[in-house]
Amino acid sequence: VLKEGHPVLSDLPVWLDKLRYEQSLEELYKAAVQLYLSTAGYPCEPTQPGNFVVLHLITSLWGLENVCEHLGDEEKNTALKEFWSGMLGIVLASVGFPARDALMKIQDQLADLHDANCELVPVGESWDQIVTNAIAEEEEHNIKLAYVCRELWMRYNKWTGFRLAAACFTDFPDIGPGKDI
């Protein structure tokens, strides 16, 4: 696949060419969050931990965005296209792509769900509880996840998916036995 490529990785969604950089960035964040939530069993069983590798799609896009601040428009758009292909490759190689029905269910449930439109938190934990839990976490990736998702939640009209993802902590990764140096 790396040597010859594959249409799954190279056929980009039309919106990556049609939307402005800022809009594409928002859509990529939402796609990464939906993939992450699917690894945590959302919407059926959101009690299992989110996948450690897929969590990095959210935080690495945050890092890429910070790099893109120093690039021209064409380079920014190219970076997002490359991220899309990389994101698919990572998901396919690590956890496998979620079933279309599962992703569509997540997308449908979260499409227009914004905490800003609700007096009470509609589903999941409040930000106060998420931040308290993140600070107490031993797994340092969870506080990073909570921070990035909170920033995105504030930027993108308090989209509920960011808050739900922030609350789906990951476990320590099982990377096998270490080697003595």
Buried (B, 14 or more C-beta within 10 A) or exposed (E): EEEEEEEEBEEBEEEBEEBEBEEBBBBBBBBBBBBBBBBBBBBEEBEEBBBBBBBBBBBBBBEBBEEBEEBEEEEBBEBBBEBBBBBBBBBBEEBEEBEEEBBEBBEEBBEEBBBEEEEEBEBBBEBEEBBEBBEEBEBEBBBBBBBBBBEBBEBBEBBBBBBBBBBBBBEEEEEEEEEEE
